[in-house]
Amino acid sequence: MATWRRDGRLTGGQRLLCAGLAGALSLSLTAPLELATARRFVVMFTDDLGHISQWSSIMAGSLAGMVSTIVTYPTDLIKTRLIVQNMLEPSYRGLLHAFSTIYQQEGFLALYRGVSLTVVGALPFSAGSLLVHMNLEKIWNGPRDQFSLPQNFANVCLAAAVTQTLSFPFETVKRKMQAQSPYLPHSGGVDVHFSGAVDCFRQIVKAQGILGLWNGLTANLLKIAPYFGIMFSTFEFCKRICLYQNGYILSPLSYKLTPGVDQSLQPQELRELKKFFKTRKLKSKKPTL
């Protein structure tokens, strides 16, 4: 089974910076959390030699997606409620009012209605995205760490499109469960009536056919594909800048390695080595009496 190494040429602060910048430019508050969590899980699954199998990396990505989903799920539910409410007679005046109203009327667990579908749907999305992304290396006939920025963007967009299509039925049911509430006019405007997640699947197929589970997929792909493309491309470019700053590559625009630099050294070790040779060079230039 193929393995890949965790890049030890970046410091912890640099990885966090890249994750934060990727999230900011992709307009996502969960991206830094998901990327940072994924790094933690990757470390857990990495062996003593610094290698991790493809399936372990897939598991790390899936677990990271689940953690970030659970932590931020109430805000996702509130966003759905704010979108579907009647704007002429709104039930919620804003984010905090929606949170307070839902908590008081429906209880704390209502903030996590449909979360099980998100967790289950995150598994094929995260795992499929990583698996497709890694297998796309065969198309370009080159190592992943030498892909250009357009290649990285195309890889991630295609991976996100495929996996989003596979997991979209879970997203459809989740949104309907989030919107449904006995305290909203017309039960939140949901077009089918159901008693739970499984019944919701059944009622959608009964009323709209099997393709009803993919209603709205095109619009979602127009959002999700560039979102992941921007996030991961930004992370990769930020990583190149850090590698260039640390002295491992010649330019942030390419992955050409700096001649004479041992790529297995940690950033601190490389700095100490450069400092040693610089001091030694200065001493050799001092005139002797």
C-alpha positions as CSV (number, residue, x, y, z in Angstrom):
1,M,0.0,0.0,0.0
2,A,1.3,3.5,-0.9
3,T,2.4,5.8,1.9
4,W,3.3,9.4,2.1
5,R,5.3,11.5,4.6
6,R,4.1,14.3,6.8
7,D,6.0,17.4,5.7
8,G,8.3,18.2,8.6
9,R,9.9,21.2,6.8
10,L,7.1,23.5,8.2
11,T,6.9,24.6,11.8
12,G,3.6,24.2,13.7
13,G,3.0,28.0,13.5
14,Q,3.5,28.0,9.8
15,R,1.0,25.1,9.3
16,L,-1.6,27.0,11.4
17,L,-1.0,30.2,9.4
18,C,-1.5,28.4,6.1
19,A,-4.7,26.8,7.4
20,G,-6.1,30.2,8.7
21,L,-5.2,31.9,5.4
22,A,-6.9,29.2,3.4
23,G,-10.0,29.5,5.4
24,A,-10.1,33.3,5.2
25,L,-9.8,33.3,1.4
26,S,-12.3,30.5,0.9
27,L,-14.7,32.4,3.1
28,S,-15.0,29.5,5.6
29,L,-14.6,29.7,9.4
30,T,-14.5,25.9,9.7
31,A,-11.6,25.4,7.3
32,P,-8.8,26.3,9.8
33,L,-10.4,24.0,12.3
34,E,-10.8,21.1,9.9
35,L,-7.3,21.5,8.5
36,A,-5.7,21.9,11.9
37,T,-7.7,18.9,13.3
38,A,-6.7,16.8,10.2
39,R,-3.1,17.5,11.0
40,R,-3.6,16.3,14.6
41,F,-5.2,13.0,13.4
42,V,-2.4,12.6,10.8
43,V,0.2,12.8,13.6
44,M,-1.8,10.1,15.5
45,F,-1.8,7.7,12.5
46,T,1.8,8.4,11.5
47,D,4.4,5.7,12.3
48,D,7.8,6.1,13.8
49,L,9.4,6.8,10.4
50,G,7.0,9.6,9.7
51,H,4.9,7.6,7.1
52,I,1.1,7.2,6.9
53,S,-0.8,4.8,4.7
54,Q,-3.5,6.1,2.3
55,W,-6.3,4.5,4.3
56,S,-5.0,6.0,7.5
57,S,-4.9,9.4,5.9
58,I,-8.4,8.9,4.6
59,M,-9.5,8.1,8.2
60,A,-7.7,11.2,9.5
61,G,-9.5,13.4,7.0
62,S,-12.9,11.8,7.8
63,L,-12.5,12.2,11.5
64,A,-11.4,15.9,11.1
65,G,-14.5,16.6,9.0
66,M,-16.7,15.0,11.7
67,V,-15.1,17.0,14.5
68,S,-15.4,20.3,12.8
69,T,-19.0,19.5,11.8
70,I,-20.1,18.7,15.3
71,V,-18.4,21.8,16.8
72,T,-20.0,24.2,14.3
73,Y,-23.3,22.4,13.6
74,P,-25.6,24.8,15.6
75,T,-24.5,27.7,13.5
76,D,-25.3,25.7,10.3
77,L,-28.8,24.9,11.6
78,I,-29.4,28.5,12.5
79,K,-28.2,29.6,9.0
80,T,-30.8,27.3,7.5
81,R,-33.6,28.6,9.7
82,L,-32.7,32.2,8.8
83,I,-32.8,31.4,5.1
84,V,-36.2,29.6,5.1
85,Q,-38.1,31.9,7.4
86,N,-40.8,34.2,6.1
87,M,-39.0,37.6,5.7
88,L,-42.3,39.5,5.8
89,E,-43.0,38.0,9.3
90,P,-39.6,36.8,10.5
91,S,-39.5,34.5,13.4
92,Y,-35.8,35.3,14.2
93,R,-34.3,38.8,14.2
94,G,-30.7,37.5,13.9
95,L,-28.1,34.9,14.9
96,L,-28.2,35.4,18.6
97,H,-32.0,35.7,18.7
98,A,-32.4,32.6,16.6
99,F,-30.1,30.7,19.0
100,S,-31.9,31.9,22.1
101,T,-35.4,31.2,20.6
102,I,-34.6,27.7,19.3
103,Y,-33.0,26.8,22.7
104,Q,-36.0,28.1,24.7
105,Q,-38.7,26.7,22.5
106,E,-37.3,23.4,21.3
107,G,-34.4,22.6,23.7
108,F,-30.7,22.2,23.3
109,L,-30.9,19.0,21.2
110,A,-32.9,20.9,18.5
111,L,-29.7,22.7,17.7
112,Y,-28.2,19.4,16.6
113,R,-31.3,18.1,14.6
114,G,-29.9,16.2,11.6
115,V,-26.3,16.1,12.8
116,S,-26.2,12.3,12.4
117,L,-26.8,12.8,8.7
118,T,-24.0,15.3,8.5
119,V,-21.6,12.9,10.3
120,V,-22.6,10.0,8.0
121,G,-22.4,12.2,4.9
122,A,-19.0,13.6,5.9
123,L,-17.5,10.1,5.7
124,P,-18.0,9.6,1.9
125,F,-17.2,13.2,1.3
126,S,-14.0,13.5,3.2
127,A,-12.8,10.0,2.4
128,G,-13.8,10.2,-1.3
129,S,-12.2,13.7,-1.7
130,L,-8.9,12.6,-0.4
131,L,-8.9,9.3,-2.3
132,V,-9.8,10.9,-5.6
133,H,-7.3,13.7,-5.0
134,M,-4.4,11.2,-4.4
135,N,-5.3,9.0,-7.4
136,L,-5.3,12.0,-9.7
137,E,-1.5,12.0,-9.5
138,K,-1.6,9.2,-12.1
139,I,-3.3,11.5,-14.6
140,W,-0.5,14.1,-14.4
141,N,2.2,11.5,-14.3
142,G,4.1,13.3,-11.6
143,P,4.5,13.5,-7.8
144,R,1.9,15.5,-5.9
145,D,4.4,17.9,-4.4
146,Q,5.4,19.1,-7.9
147,F,2.0,20.0,-9.1
148,S,1.5,23.6,-10.4
149,L,-1.2,25.8,-8.8
150,P,-3.7,25.3,-11.7
151,Q,-3.2,21.5,-11.4
152,N,-3.8,21.6,-7.6
153,F,-6.9,23.7,-8.2
154,A,-8.3,21.3,-10.9
155,N,-7.6,18.2,-8.8
156,V,-9.4,19.5,-5.7
157,C,-12.4,20.9,-7.7
158,L,-12.9,17.5,-9.5
159,A,-12.5,15.6,-6.2
160,A,-15.0,17.9,-4.4
161,A,-17.5,17.6,-7.3
162,V,-17.4,13.8,-7.4
163,T,-17.7,13.3,-3.6
164,Q,-20.3,16.0,-3.2
165,T,-22.5,14.2,-5.7
166,L,-22.1,11.0,-3.7
167,S,-23.0,12.6,-0.4
168,F,-25.6,15.1,-1.5
169,P,-28.7,12.9,-0.6
170,F,-27.6,13.2,3.1
171,E,-27.3,17.0,2.6
172,T,-30.9,17.2,1.2
173,V,-32.4,15.3,4.1
174,K,-30.3,17.2,6.6
175,R,-31.6,20.6,5.4
176,K,-35.2,19.5,5.6
177,M,-34.7,18.3,9.1
178,Q,-33.0,21.5,10.1
179,A,-35.8,23.6,8.6
180,Q,-38.7,21.6,10.1
181,S,-40.1,23.0,13.3
182,P,-43.6,23.0,14.9
183,Y,-42.9,26.6,16.0
184,L,-42.5,28.0,12.5
185,P,-45.3,28.8,10.1
186,H,-46.1,25.8,7.8
187,S,-43.5,23.8,9.8
188,G,-40.7,25.8,8.3
189,G,-41.9,25.5,4.7
190,V,-40.7,21.9,4.3
191,D,-42.4,20.3,1.2
192,V,-42.7,16.8,2.7
193,H,-43.8,15.7,6.2
194,F,-41.7,13.1,8.0
195,S,-41.1,11.7,11.5
196,G,-37.3,11.1,11.2
197,A,-34.3,10.8,9.0
198,V,-35.3,7.4,7.4
199,D,-38.9,8.5,6.9
200,C,-37.6,11.8,5.3
201,F,-35.6,9.7,2.7
202,R,-38.7,7.6,2.1
203,Q,-41.1,10.6,1.7
204,I,-38.8,12.5,-0.7
205,V,-38.5,9.4,-2.9
206,K,-42.2,8.8,-2.8
207,A,-43.1,12.5,-3.6
208,Q,-40.3,13.4,-6.1
209,G,-38.6,10.1,-7.1
210,I,-35.1,9.0,-6.4
211,L,-33.7,12.1,-8.2
212,G,-35.4,14.3,-5.7
213,L,-32.6,13.5,-3.3
214,W,-30.3,15.4,-5.7
215,N,-32.4,18.5,-6.1
216,G,-30.2,21.6,-6.0
217,L,-27.0,19.7,-6.7
218,T,-25.9,22.0,-9.6
219,A,-26.1,25.1,-7.5
220,N,-24.3,23.4,-4.7
221,L,-21.5,22.3,-7.0
222,L,-21.0,25.8,-8.2
223,K,-20.3,26.8,-4.6
224,I,-18.5,23.8,-3.2
225,A,-16.1,23.0,-6.0
226,P,-14.4,26.5,-6.1
227,Y,-14.5,26.6,-2.3
228,F,-12.4,23.5,-1.9
229,G,-10.2,24.5,-4.9
230,I,-9.4,27.9,-3.3
231,M,-8.9,26.5,0.2
232,F,-6.4,23.8,-0.8
233,S,-4.7,25.8,-3.5
234,T,-4.2,28.6,-1.0
235,F,-2.8,26.2,1.6
236,E,-0.4,24.7,-1.0
237,F,0.8,28.1,-2.1
238,C,1.2,29.3,1.5
239,K,3.2,26.1,2.2
240,R,5.5,26.9,-0.7
241,I,6.1,30.4,0.6
242,C,7.0,29.0,4.0
243,L,9.3,26.4,2.4
244,Y,11.0,29.1,0.4
245,Q,11.4,31.2,3.6
246,N,12.9,28.2,5.4
247,G,15.4,27.7,2.6
248,Y,14.2,24.4,1.2
249,I,13.1,25.5,-2.3
250,L,14.5,28.1,-4.7
251,S,11.1,29.9,-5.4
252,P,7.5,29.8,-4.1
253,L,6.4,29.5,-7.7
254,S,8.0,26.1,-8.2
255,Y,9.1,23.1,-6.1
256,K,12.7,23.2,-7.3
257,L,14.8,22.1,-4.3
258,T,17.6,24.3,-3.1
259,P,20.9,22.6,-4.0
260,G,22.9,21.2,-1.1
261,V,20.1,21.4,1.4
262,D,19.1,18.2,3.2
263,Q,15.3,18.1,2.9
264,S,15.0,15.7,5.8
265,L,16.2,18.4,8.3
266,Q,13.7,20.1,10.5
267,P,13.5,24.0,10.1
268,Q,15.2,24.5,13.4
269,E,18.0,22.1,12.5
270,L,18.5,23.8,9.1
271,R,18.7,27.2,10.8
272,E,21.3,25.9,13.3
273,L,23.3,24.3,10.5
274,K,23.3,27.6,8.4
275,K,24.3,29.5,11.5
276,F,27.2,27.1,12.2
277,F,28.6,27.4,8.6
278,K,28.1,31.2,8.6
279,T,30.1,31.5,11.9
280,R,32.7,29.1,10.6
281,K,33.1,31.1,7.4
282,L,33.5,34.4,9.4
283,K,36.1,32.9,11.6
284,S,38.1,31.6,8.6
285,K,38.2,35.2,7.2
286,K,39.7,36.7,10.3
287,P,43.3,37.8,9.8
288,T,45.9,35.9,11.9
289,L,48.9,37.6,13.5
